[in-house]
Amino acid sequence: MQSKLKSRLALLEKAMRKLPPPAVPGPSPALLLASRLAEMGIERGPSESLADTTARAMGISIVQLRAKLWLVAGGS
């Protein structure tokens, strides 16, 4: 499971490096992420959080996304 998560995360990170500047100007990281996901054809649902959309784009659950972010942030 961990290697599948890592490979999906690596693919998403690689795809995001190739994207042009975001369509939504502004310093907000949330707007930047939402814009880049939209450019990739991944739109937020009407009652979906940005975290839900990000997890869906990565093909993982929100619980798995939270765990990955916790590890990246230095959690144990």
Helices and strands as residue ranges (DSSP letters): H 2-18, H 29-39, H 50-58, H 62-72
